[in-house]
Amino acid sequence: MKRKYLVPILLVVTILCAIYFYEYKSTAVSNSPQTQPSSEKSNEVSSIAKASYNSSNVASNTAQAEISNSNTVNDTVVKVKDYILNGQNNLSSAERLNWSKRFLEQVDIANLYKQYTTTEGNPSNINIKDFAKYITFNAPIQNNWQELFKEDLNDQYGPKVTVVKFVHLSDFLYQTYINQEGSEVPFVVVSARTGYFHG
């Protein structure tokens, strides 16, 4: 073996031996019948153990609260999506919160939930209908909303209908135009936020 490795190896072995003998001595002294710990030392050890137990309980409770909150958020996301897409059948079209499924899937509902519970509602008692309204009016408009809309349009009308122009009307509403026999013709109005469109 090379000499340059010998000194570091001996140093490591010496340190390990010192640690072993220190722990061995501590264990032997604490188990020895002649040296019973005084009540002060016993109380100190008990206090340290309690503090350790309490801090581990706090960490455990915090982790459980985070899991519970995560489950609450996930449950709320599922429920609000279901309500928006399937739960408004008893409402008139004017009363409905109209969304494209493709657009709704792009929304970070968990983040909106955090905003909503911070400013509007109690996390332990979320009203799904109110939260759905909040999402409808506060969801950020996606950067790729025009492409998402074109995919929805293609799903409904097929490739024969191609949007050639978007004209901003107000807020998040746009008039779309298609090419019909060489002319740009108004087609449907679309919401850049929800993807809902109507003719």
N, CA, C and O of each residue as an XYZ file, in Angstrom:
796
protein
N       0.854     -1.167      0.000
C       0.000      0.000      0.000
C       0.905      1.237      0.000
O       1.971      1.229      0.615
N       0.488      2.271     -0.673
C       1.292      3.488     -0.750
C       1.246      4.224      0.573
O       0.240      4.183      1.282
N       2.339      4.900      0.904
C       2.452      5.600      2.179
C       1.502      6.790      2.271
O       1.047      7.138      3.361
N       1.202      7.411      1.147
C       0.353      8.604      1.209
C      -1.068      8.260      1.661
O      -1.783      9.139      2.143
N      -1.491      7.007      1.517
C      -2.820      6.587      1.979
C      -2.796      6.113      3.430
O      -3.841      6.052      4.077
N      -1.622      5.782      3.941
C      -1.495      5.205      5.270
C      -1.883      6.192      6.373
O      -2.586      5.810      7.309
N      -1.454      7.419      6.288
C      -1.736      8.409      7.332
C      -3.238      8.703      7.410
O      -3.782      8.676      8.514
N      -3.943      8.984      6.300
C      -5.383      9.223      6.410
C      -6.158      8.017      6.941
O      -7.122      8.176      7.690
N      -5.738      6.821      6.555
C      -6.426      5.620      7.028
C      -6.244      5.466      8.535
O      -7.202      5.165      9.248
N      -5.019      5.671      9.024
C      -4.763      5.578     10.460
C      -5.546      6.640     11.227
O      -6.033      6.379     12.327
N      -5.668      7.824     10.658
C      -6.425      8.907     11.296
C      -7.909      8.533     11.427
O      -8.517      8.741     12.477
N      -8.472      7.991     10.372
C      -9.880      7.586     10.391
C     -10.098      6.465     11.404
O     -11.072      6.491     12.156
N      -9.206      5.490     11.428
C      -9.319      4.371     12.372
C      -9.232      4.889     13.804
O      -9.999      4.448     14.660
N      -8.322      5.809     14.081
C      -8.163      6.373     15.416
C      -9.434      7.094     15.852
O      -9.876      6.930     16.989
N     -10.021      7.880     14.973
C     -11.252      8.613     15.295
C     -12.387      7.635     15.588
O     -13.132      7.813     16.551
N     -12.514      6.609     14.761
C     -13.571      5.619     14.970
C     -13.397      4.880     16.297
O     -14.375      4.611     16.994
N     -12.177      4.558     16.636
C     -11.914      3.879     17.922
C     -12.273      4.796     19.090
O     -12.870      4.348     20.070
N     -11.917      6.065     18.992
C     -12.226      7.014     20.062
C     -13.737      7.132     20.252
O     -14.223      7.163     21.382
N     -14.468      7.196     19.157
C     -15.927      7.279     19.247
C     -16.493      6.020     19.886
O     -17.369      6.092     20.748
N     -15.988      4.868     19.462
C     -16.473      3.605     20.000
C     -16.233      3.532     21.506
O     -17.145      3.182     22.255
N     -15.006      3.860     21.968
C     -14.685      3.772     23.394
C     -15.477      4.798     24.207
O     -15.868      4.523     25.341
N     -15.712      5.967     23.635
C     -16.509      6.984     24.342
C     -17.944      6.483     24.544
O     -18.503      6.602     25.634
N     -18.530      5.926     23.486
C     -19.890      5.406     23.601
C     -19.940      4.203     24.543
O     -20.885      4.063     25.320
N     -18.946      3.353     24.478
C     -18.881      2.187     25.348
C     -18.801      2.618     26.809
O     -19.485      2.064     27.670
N     -17.946      3.628     27.081
C     -17.774      4.125     28.440
C     -19.068      4.760     28.944
O     -19.462      4.538     30.089
N     -19.738      5.557     28.087
C     -21.001      6.197     28.483
C     -22.052      5.158     28.819
O     -22.776      5.303     29.803
N     -22.142      4.105     28.005
C     -23.119      3.047     28.231
C     -22.791      2.288     29.503
O     -23.689      1.958     30.277
N     -21.501      2.005     29.732
C     -21.089      1.259     30.924
C     -21.371      2.064     32.183
O     -21.826      1.511     33.184
N     -21.101      3.374     32.141
C     -21.329      4.211     33.317
C     -22.812      4.308     33.620
O     -23.207      4.210     34.782
N     -23.655      4.502     32.593
C     -25.089      4.646     32.840
C     -25.722      3.336     33.291
O     -26.743      3.357     33.979
N     -25.134      2.180     32.914
C     -25.680      0.884     33.334
C     -25.089      0.397     34.657
O     -25.553     -0.593     35.223
N     -24.080      1.084     35.136
C     -23.394      0.672     36.360
C     -24.298      0.908     37.571
O     -24.929      1.960     37.671
N     -24.369     -0.079     38.512
C     -25.223      0.085     39.686
C     -24.700      1.149     40.646
O     -25.498      1.728     41.383
N     -23.365      1.443     40.674
C     -22.834      2.412     41.613
C     -23.227      3.843     41.248
O     -23.344      4.690     42.133
N     -23.431      4.123     39.976
C     -23.681      5.505     39.555
C     -25.087      5.638     39.015
O     -25.302      5.633     37.803
N     -26.037      5.754     39.912
C     -27.413      6.000     39.518
C     -27.544      7.487     39.202
O     -26.972      8.316     39.910
N     -28.297      7.842     38.141
C     -28.437      9.264     37.830
C     -29.218      9.968     38.931
O     -30.159      9.416     39.501
N     -28.811     11.179     39.209
C     -29.529     11.971     40.218
C     -30.882     12.365     39.673
O     -31.141     12.226     38.477
N     -31.755     12.861     40.552
C     -33.093     13.238     40.107
C     -33.016     14.410     39.133
O     -33.849     14.530     38.235
N     -32.002     15.286     39.314
C     -31.850     16.403     38.376
C     -31.543     15.883     36.971
O     -32.151     16.298     35.984
N     -30.577     14.959     36.914
C     -30.213     14.402     35.606
C     -31.382     13.640     35.002
O     -31.617     13.702     33.795
N     -32.112     12.923     35.844
C     -33.271     12.177     35.367
C     -34.322     13.120     34.797
O     -34.905     12.856     33.746
N     -34.560     14.233     35.511
C     -35.532     15.223     35.025
C     -35.066     15.864     33.724
O     -35.855     16.117     32.813
N     -33.746     16.122     33.661
C     -33.195     16.732     32.441
C     -33.382     15.793     31.252
O     -33.801     16.221     30.177
N     -33.071     14.515     31.451
C     -33.245     13.527     30.393
C     -34.713     13.429     30.016
O     -35.051     13.349     28.836
N     -35.593     13.435     31.027
C     -37.027     13.369     30.775
C     -37.490     14.583     29.978
O     -38.290     14.452     29.051
N     -36.987     15.771     30.339
C     -37.363     16.992     29.619
C     -36.909     16.933     28.163
O     -37.642     17.319     27.252
N     -35.697     16.446     27.965
C     -35.177     16.333     26.596
C     -36.021     15.351     25.799
O     -36.358     15.606     24.643
N     -36.361     14.226     26.423
C     -37.186     13.229     25.735
C     -38.553     13.801     25.390
O     -39.064     13.582     24.291
N     -39.157     14.549     26.348
C     -40.467     15.152     26.083
C     -40.389     16.168     24.962
O     -41.250     16.209     24.084
N     -39.339     16.994     25.000
C     -39.174     18.008     23.946
C     -39.017     17.339     22.592
O     -39.590     17.774     21.593
N     -38.223     16.265     22.579
C     -38.035     15.532     21.324
C     -39.349     14.925     20.847
O     -39.680     14.979     19.662
N     -40.097     14.341     21.797
C     -41.391     13.739     21.461
C     -42.365     14.800     20.937
O     -43.046     14.592     19.932
N     -42.420     15.958     21.647
C     -43.322     17.030     21.229
C     -42.961     17.570     19.856
O     -43.844     17.814     19.035
N     -41.659     17.761     19.595
C     -41.269     18.288     18.279
C     -41.558     17.275     17.179
O     -41.915     17.651     16.063
N     -41.402     15.974     17.499
C     -41.735     14.979     16.479
C     -43.240     14.922     16.258
O     -43.693     14.685     15.138
N     -44.038     15.143     17.340
C     -45.495     15.202     17.176
C     -45.913     16.395     16.341
O     -46.786     16.285     15.480
N     -45.282     17.547     16.599
C     -45.598     18.745     15.805
C     -45.285     18.488     14.339
O     -46.085     18.813     13.462
N     -44.107     17.897     14.069
C     -43.740     17.598     12.678
C     -44.723     16.609     12.066
O     -45.127     16.758     10.913
N     -45.109     15.592     12.851
C     -46.064     14.604     12.361
C     -47.421     15.237     12.089
O     -48.046     14.964     11.064
N     -47.880     16.094     13.020
C     -49.166     16.770     12.830
C     -49.126     17.705     11.632
O     -50.097     17.805     10.882
N     -47.999     18.391     11.451
C     -47.852     19.288     10.297
C     -47.915     18.487      9.012
O     -48.589     18.880      8.060
N     -47.210     17.360      8.986
C     -47.228     16.511      7.784
C     -48.632     15.984      7.517
O     -49.075     15.949      6.369
N     -49.342     15.569      8.585
C     -50.712     15.078      8.417
C     -51.632     16.190      7.935
O     -52.514     15.955      7.109
N     -51.429     17.412      8.452
C     -52.251     18.550      8.014
C     -51.991     18.848      6.543
O     -52.916     19.157      5.792
N     -50.712     18.754      6.130
C     -50.380     19.002      4.719
C     -51.024     17.937      3.828
O     -51.543     18.249      2.756
N     -50.988     16.674      4.278
C     -51.618     15.598      3.498
C     -53.121     15.820      3.439
O     -53.739     15.678      2.384
N     -53.711     16.174      4.598
C     -55.150     16.420      4.642
C     -55.519     17.587      3.736
O     -56.501     17.518      2.997
N     -54.725     18.668      3.794
C     -54.981     19.825      2.948
C     -54.831     19.455      1.479
O     -55.620     19.884      0.638
N     -53.810     18.654      1.176
C     -53.594     18.204     -0.206
C     -54.785     17.384     -0.688
O     -55.236     17.543     -1.823
N     -55.294     16.501      0.181
C     -56.474     15.699     -0.176
C     -57.688     16.590     -0.377
O     -58.477     16.370     -1.296
N     -57.843     17.610      0.491
C     -58.959     18.549      0.365
C     -58.876     19.290     -0.960
O     -59.875     19.431     -1.665
N     -57.678     19.763     -1.296
C     -57.489     20.490     -2.559
C     -57.807     19.572     -3.737
O     -58.532     19.962     -4.652
N     -57.267     18.354     -3.715
C     -57.508     17.411     -4.815
C     -58.991     17.076     -4.947
O     -59.523     17.021     -6.056
N     -59.658     16.852     -3.811
C     -61.099     16.567     -3.837
C     -61.870     17.746     -4.422
O     -62.787     17.568     -5.224
N     -61.487     18.943     -4.013
C     -62.164     20.144     -4.500
C     -61.949     20.319     -5.999
O     -62.881     20.674     -6.720
N     -60.732     20.072     -6.471
C     -60.442     20.179     -7.908
C     -61.341     19.229     -8.694
O     -61.936     19.620     -9.698
N     -61.438     17.986     -8.238
C     -62.275     16.992     -8.922
C     -63.745     17.426     -8.907
O     -64.431     17.357     -9.927
N     -64.219     17.873     -7.735
C     -65.631     18.247     -7.605
C     -65.982     19.462     -8.455
O     -67.040     19.496     -9.084
N     -65.102     20.458     -8.476
C     -65.426     21.676     -9.228
C     -65.384     21.415    -10.728
O     -66.188     21.975    -11.473
N     -64.461     20.574    -11.180
C     -64.428     20.209    -12.612
C     -65.704     19.466    -12.982
O     -66.316     19.741    -14.014
N     -66.097     18.527    -12.135
C     -67.304     17.760    -12.405
C     -68.537     18.666    -12.431
O     -69.416     18.512    -13.279
N     -68.587     19.609    -11.494
C     -69.726     20.530    -11.461
C     -69.771     21.373    -12.740
O     -70.830     21.515    -13.351
N     -68.636     21.925    -13.142
C     -68.609     22.783    -14.330
C     -68.981     22.000    -15.585
O     -69.749     22.487    -16.414
N     -68.446     20.800    -15.726
C     -68.655     20.040    -16.965
C     -69.951     19.231    -16.976
O     -70.534     19.022    -18.040
N     -70.415     18.768    -15.794
C     -71.570     17.857    -15.766
C     -72.697     18.251    -14.814
O     -73.794     17.700    -14.904
N     -72.450     19.187    -13.909
C     -73.405     19.411    -12.832
C     -74.346     20.583    -12.989
O     -74.989     20.985    -12.019
N     -74.446     21.139    -14.169
C     -75.285     22.318    -14.342
C     -76.465     22.062    -15.282
O     -77.024     22.999    -15.852
N     -76.830     20.822    -15.438
C     -77.886     20.459    -16.400
C     -79.240     21.074    -16.059
O     -80.062     21.292    -16.948
N     -79.475     21.353    -14.787
C     -80.767     21.921    -14.390
C     -80.814     23.451    -14.570
O     -81.843     24.072    -14.305
N     -79.715     24.048    -15.014
C     -79.658     25.496    -15.209
C     -79.898     25.855    -16.669
O     -79.635     25.057    -17.568
N     -80.396     27.054    -16.892
C     -80.559     27.532    -18.270
C     -79.179     27.858    -18.837
O     -78.221     28.019    -18.081
N     -79.075     27.953    -20.147
C     -77.771     28.227    -20.761
C     -77.234     29.582    -20.313
O     -76.019     29.767    -20.246
N     -78.117     30.533    -20.004
C     -77.678     31.850    -19.530
C     -77.103     31.765    -18.115
O     -76.234     32.560    -17.756
N     -77.577     30.815    -17.312
C     -77.111     30.679    -15.934
C     -75.858     29.816    -15.813
O     -75.161     29.885    -14.802
N     -75.569     29.020    -16.812
C     -74.453     28.075    -16.742
C     -73.100     28.766    -16.803
O     -72.945     29.832    -17.398
N     -72.144     28.134    -16.179
C     -70.745     28.528    -16.312
C     -70.180     27.656    -17.431
O     -69.842     26.492    -17.217
N     -70.084     28.233    -18.616
C     -69.738     27.459    -19.808
C     -68.230     27.415    -20.026
O     -67.564     28.444    -20.138
N     -67.722     26.203    -20.081
C     -66.291     25.977    -20.287
C     -66.071     24.908    -21.351
O     -66.860     23.976    -21.498
N     -65.003     25.068    -22.070
C     -64.493     23.979    -22.900
C     -63.716     23.046    -21.979
O     -62.937     23.506    -21.145
N     -63.918     21.756    -22.121
C     -63.178     20.796    -21.289
C     -61.677     20.956    -21.507
O     -60.898     20.866    -20.558
N     -61.276     21.189    -22.728
C     -59.864     21.350    -23.073
C     -59.273     22.561    -22.333
O     -58.152     22.496    -21.829
N     -60.024     23.653    -22.271
C     -59.557     24.849    -21.575
C     -59.497     24.608    -20.071
O     -58.539     25.006    -19.409
N     -60.524     23.956    -19.538
C     -60.589     23.716    -18.096
C     -59.422     22.856    -17.621
O     -58.912     23.051    -16.518
N     -59.005     21.915    -18.444
C     -57.880     21.048    -18.085
C     -56.566     21.833    -17.989
O     -55.631     21.382    -17.328
N     -56.484     22.983    -18.632
C     -55.265     23.799    -18.609
C     -55.165     24.679    -17.358
O     -54.091     25.190    -17.042
N     -56.283     24.855    -16.650
C     -56.325     25.780    -15.518
C     -55.676     25.143    -14.288
O     -55.918     23.975    -13.981
N     -54.857     25.919    -13.595
C     -54.257     25.476    -12.336
C     -55.273     25.735    -11.217
O     -55.197     26.739    -10.509
N     -56.214     24.818    -11.078
C     -57.313     24.994    -10.121
C     -56.793     24.957     -8.682
O     -57.332     25.644     -7.814
N     -55.760     24.170     -8.424
C     -55.207     24.101     -7.063
C     -54.682     25.468     -6.629
O     -54.879     25.867     -5.482
N     -54.031     26.173     -7.514
C     -53.532     27.504     -7.196
C     -54.687     28.488     -6.984
O     -54.644     29.315     -6.074
N     -55.715     28.393     -7.826
C     -56.894     29.240     -7.655
C     -57.599     28.926     -6.334
O     -58.150     29.821     -5.693
N     -57.578     27.650     -5.930
C     -58.160     27.246     -4.639
C     -57.451     27.975     -3.499
O     -58.099     28.479     -2.581
N     -56.117     28.032     -3.557
C     -55.351     28.719     -2.507
C     -55.724     30.203     -2.471
O     -55.921     30.777     -1.400
N     -55.819     30.810     -3.648
C     -56.210     32.223     -3.705
C     -57.622     32.406     -3.138
O     -57.875     33.321     -2.354
N     -58.516     31.538     -3.542
C     -59.917     31.640     -3.126
C     -60.062     31.498     -1.617
O     -60.773     32.280     -0.987
N     -59.398     30.513     -1.036
C     -59.530     30.286      0.407
C     -58.827     31.375      1.200
O     -59.176     31.616      2.355
N     -57.850     32.031      0.606
C     -57.178     33.137      1.285
C     -58.060     34.375      1.330
O     -58.090     35.085      2.335
N     -58.780     34.633      0.241
C     -59.538     35.883      0.141
C     -61.050     35.724      0.287
O     -61.723     36.652      0.736
N     -61.582     34.587     -0.076
C     -63.034     34.465     -0.192
C     -63.697     33.477      0.756
O     -64.766     33.756      1.299
N     -63.074     32.335      0.956
C     -63.822     31.267      1.618
C     -63.056     30.528      2.681
O     -61.845     30.687      2.831
N     -63.783     29.717      3.413
C     -63.235     28.880      4.469
C     -62.812     27.547      3.853
O     -63.645     26.849      3.275
N     -61.521     27.179      3.967
C     -61.055     25.934      3.332
C     -61.813     24.690      3.784
O     -61.924     23.723      3.031
N     -62.342     24.710      5.023
C     -63.029     23.516      5.521
C     -64.469     23.437      5.034
O     -65.136     22.420      5.230
N     -64.952     24.500      4.402
C     -66.348     24.497      3.961
C     -66.489     25.242      2.624
O     -67.119     26.297      2.552
N     -65.895     24.674      1.576
C     -65.923     25.314      0.258
C     -67.270     25.051     -0.409
O     -67.737     23.913     -0.467
N     -67.880     26.112     -0.907
C     -69.084     25.981     -1.713
C     -68.632     25.810     -3.166
O     -68.085     26.736     -3.766
N     -68.862     24.635     -3.715
C     -68.350     24.299     -5.049
C     -68.910     25.248     -6.109
O     -68.183     25.651     -7.016
N     -70.178     25.605     -6.007
C     -70.782     26.506     -7.003
C     -70.118     27.876     -6.970
O     -69.810     28.448     -8.016
N     -69.901     28.399     -5.772
C     -69.244     29.708     -5.647
C     -67.803     29.646     -6.145
O     -67.320     30.570     -6.799
N     -67.124     28.545     -5.827
C     -65.740     28.392     -6.283
C     -65.690     28.263     -7.807
O     -64.771     28.783     -8.439
N     -66.660     27.582     -8.397
C     -66.724     27.466     -9.863
C     -66.895     28.841    -10.505
O     -66.288     29.129    -11.536
N     -67.726     29.692     -9.891
C     -67.879     31.068    -10.396
C     -66.569     31.827    -10.279
O     -66.179     32.558    -11.189
N     -65.896     31.648     -9.154
C     -64.615     32.315     -8.943
C     -63.617     31.913    -10.036
O     -62.927     32.764    -10.599
N     -63.549     30.630    -10.324
C     -62.647     30.149    -11.371
C     -63.015     30.772    -12.716
O     -62.143     31.222    -13.459
N     -64.304     30.795    -13.019
C     -64.765     31.299    -14.312
C     -64.387     32.762    -14.523
O     -64.115     33.176    -15.650
N     -64.369     33.540    -13.455
C     -64.058     34.961    -13.592
C     -62.616     35.327    -13.253
O     -62.195     36.462    -13.474
N     -61.859     34.369    -12.716
C     -60.497     34.699    -12.281
C     -59.398     33.821    -12.874
O     -58.216     34.087    -12.653
N     -59.757     32.798    -13.610
C     -58.728     31.943    -14.210
C     -57.910     32.768    -15.193
O     -58.467     33.555    -15.959
N     -56.607     32.596    -15.175
C     -55.791     33.338    -16.142
C     -56.037     32.809    -17.560
O     -56.313     31.627    -17.762
N     -55.931     33.699    -18.509
C     -56.076     33.302    -19.916
C     -54.779     32.621    -20.336
O     -53.687     33.151    -20.131
N     -54.917     31.446    -20.923
C     -53.752     30.669    -21.337
C     -53.083     31.317    -22.551
O     -53.753     31.889    -23.411
N     -51.760     31.221    -22.607
C     -51.019     31.787    -23.743
C     -51.415     31.133    -25.068
O     -51.378     31.769    -26.121
N     -51.790     29.869    -25.001
C     -52.105     29.120    -26.226
C     -53.615     28.981    -26.451
O     -54.061     28.013    -27.066
N     -54.392     29.933    -25.963
C     -55.847     29.805    -26.024
C     -56.357     29.695    -27.455
O     -57.324     28.975    -27.706
N     -55.731     30.392    -28.397
C     -56.204     30.332    -29.790
C     -56.023     28.932    -30.374
O     -56.893     28.437    -31.090
N     -54.900     28.302    -30.067
C     -54.675     26.927    -30.560
C     -55.669     25.955    -29.918
O     -56.203     25.070    -30.587
N     -55.910     26.129    -28.606
C     -56.883     25.272    -27.920
C     -58.269     25.428    -28.545
O     -58.978     24.448    -28.772
N     -58.641     26.681    -28.819
C     -59.941     26.940    -29.442
C     -60.016     26.287    -30.824
O     -61.030     25.680    -31.168
N     -58.966     26.408    -31.604
C     -58.968     25.814    -32.953
C     -59.123     24.293    -32.879
O     -59.773     23.688    -33.732
N     -58.521     23.677    -31.850
C     -58.686     22.227    -31.668
C     -60.147     21.895    -31.341
O     -60.703     20.935    -31.874
N     -60.761     22.692    -30.464
C     -62.178     22.483    -30.135
C     -63.053     22.658    -31.372
O     -63.973     21.878    -31.615
N     -62.753     23.682    -32.138
C     -63.529     23.960    -33.359
C     -63.389     22.809    -34.348
O     -64.362     22.392    -34.976
N     -62.182     22.310    -34.475
C     -61.932     21.180    -35.370
C     -62.682     19.937    -34.899
O     -63.201     19.177    -35.717
N     -62.741     19.727    -33.572
C     -63.487     18.585    -33.031
C     -64.966     18.683    -33.397
O     -65.611     17.673    -33.678
N     -65.498     19.906    -33.391
C     -66.924     20.066    -33.650
C     -67.266     20.156    -35.142
O     -68.262     19.583    -35.585
N     -66.450     20.867    -35.909
C     -66.793     21.120    -37.316
C     -65.900     20.406    -38.323
O     -66.205     20.373    -39.515
N     -64.810     19.843    -37.851
C     -63.887     19.190    -38.768
C     -62.929     20.188    -39.400
O     -63.016     21.388    -39.139
N     -62.024     19.701    -40.225
C     -60.987     20.568    -40.789
C     -61.485     21.552    -41.844
O     -60.740     22.441    -42.258
N     -62.735     21.407    -42.285
C     -63.248     22.308    -43.327
C     -63.420     23.740    -42.817
O     -63.444     24.676    -43.617
N     -63.542     23.927    -41.493
C     -63.697     25.257    -40.913
C     -62.363     25.679    -40.309
O     -61.872     25.064    -39.362
N     -61.784     26.743    -40.875
C     -60.499     27.237    -40.391
C     -60.611     28.706    -40.043
O     -61.030     29.520    -40.866
N     -60.235     29.041    -38.823
C     -60.266     30.438    -38.386
C     -59.078     31.172    -38.992
O     -57.937     30.713    -38.931
N     -59.384     32.336    -39.582
C     -58.319     33.125    -40.206
C     -58.035     34.415    -39.445
O     -57.016     35.065    -39.682
N     -58.937     34.792    -38.524
C     -58.731     36.052    -37.811
C     -59.521     36.066    -36.502
O     -60.613     35.509    -36.401
N     -58.922     36.729    -35.496
C     -59.575     36.981    -34.211
C     -59.652     38.494    -34.013
O     -58.649     39.191    -34.161
N     -60.830     38.999    -33.683
C     -60.990     40.423    -33.408
C     -61.518     40.582    -31.985
O     -62.556     40.026    -31.626
N     -60.777     41.358    -31.179
C     -61.144     41.568    -29.780
C     -62.430     42.377    -29.696
O     -62.541     43.435    -30.316
N     -63.403     41.884    -28.931
C     -64.671     42.589    -28.747
C     -64.669     43.354    -27.420
O     -64.777     44.580    -27.409
N     -64.547     42.641    -26.320
C     -64.481     43.257    -24.991
C     -63.987     42.223    -23.999
O     -64.169     41.020    -24.189
N     -63.360     42.708    -22.940
C     -62.813     41.835    -21.895
C     -62.036     40.676    -22.514
O     -60.947     40.871    -23.053
N     -62.597     39.474    -22.434
C     -61.917     38.282    -22.932
C     -62.677     37.642    -24.098
O     -62.442     36.478    -24.424
N     -63.581     38.391    -24.721
C     -64.379     37.865    -25.835
C     -63.790     38.297    -27.175
O     -63.364     39.439    -27.350
N     -63.778     37.346    -28.122
C     -63.235     37.594    -29.452
C     -64.204     37.101    -30.510
O     -64.811     36.039    -30.371
N     -64.340     37.887    -31.570
C     -65.083     37.458    -32.760
C     -64.100     36.727    -33.656
O     -63.010     37.225    -33.939
N     -64.490     35.551    -34.097
C     -63.621     34.806    -35.014
C     -64.155     34.944    -36.432
O     -65.351     35.144    -36.645
N     -63.262     34.835    -37.384
C     -63.615     34.910    -38.800
C     -63.050     33.689    -39.509
O     -61.956     33.217    -39.200
N     -63.818     33.192    -40.461
C     -63.351     32.092    -41.303
C     -63.318     32.578    -42.743
O     -63.939     33.582    -43.094
N     -62.589     31.852    -43.559
C     -62.527     32.172    -44.978
C     -63.629     31.396    -45.685
O     -63.660     30.166    -45.655
N     -64.533     32.136    -46.322
C     -65.632     31.500    -47.042
C     -65.683     32.096    -48.443
O     -66.029     33.262    -48.634
N     -65.329     31.265    -49.412
C     -65.315     31.666    -50.820
C     -64.494     32.927    -51.028
O     -64.917     33.841    -51.737
N     -63.311     32.977    -50.404
C     -62.387     34.089    -50.603
C     -62.647     35.297    -49.724
O     -61.909     36.278    -49.816
N     -63.657     35.268    -48.883
C     -63.962     36.413    -48.013
C     -63.864     36.007    -46.546
O     -64.135     34.861    -46.185
N     -63.470     36.970    -45.703
C     -63.455     36.739    -44.259
C     -64.864     36.978    -43.719
O     -65.409     38.077    -43.818
N     -65.428     35.937    -43.154
C     -66.813     35.984    -42.691
C     -66.836     35.739    -41.179
O     -66.180     34.814    -40.700
N     -67.602     36.577    -40.398
C     -67.715     36.307    -38.962
C     -68.295     34.911    -38.721
O     -69.225     34.483    -39.404
N     -67.727     34.213    -37.738
C     -68.192     32.846    -37.489
C     -68.762     32.704    -36.083
O     -69.982     32.679    -35.921
N     -67.910     32.609    -35.059
C     -68.397     32.472    -33.682
C     -67.652     33.443    -32.781
O     -66.558     33.905    -33.105
N     -68.273     33.744    -31.632
C     -67.621     34.524    -30.579
C     -67.091     33.528    -29.562
O     -67.796     32.603    -29.158
N     -65.836     33.724    -29.149
C     -65.197     32.787    -28.219
C     -64.669     33.539    -27.003
O     -64.209     34.676    -27.108
N     -64.744     32.886    -25.856
C     -64.140     33.410    -24.626
C     -62.702     32.901    -24.558
O     -62.460     31.694    -24.554
N     -61.760     33.829    -24.506
C     -60.344     33.452    -24.406
C     -60.041     32.792    -23.065
O     -59.060     32.060    -22.938
N     -60.879     33.051    -22.071
C     -60.658     32.469    -20.743
C     -61.200     31.051    -20.638
O     -60.507     30.162    -20.144
N     -62.429     30.825    -21.096
C     -63.082     29.520    -20.878
C     -63.130     28.654    -22.122
O     -63.384     27.453    -22.031
N     -62.886     29.252    -23.293
C     -62.967     28.496    -24.539
C     -64.382     28.276    -25.046
O     -64.571     27.685    -26.108
N     -65.377     28.742    -24.304
C     -66.764     28.576    -24.740
C     -67.004     29.476    -25.950
O     -66.603     30.639    -25.965
N     -67.663     28.919    -26.959
C     -67.980     29.727    -28.141
C     -69.422     29.491    -28.571
O     -70.006     28.432    -28.345
N     -69.968     30.525    -29.200
C     -71.334     30.437    -29.711
C     -71.448     31.301    -30.968
O     -70.714     32.276    -31.132
N     -72.363     30.937    -31.838
C     -72.531     31.636    -33.109
C     -73.498     32.778    -33.045
O     -73.729     33.450    -34.050
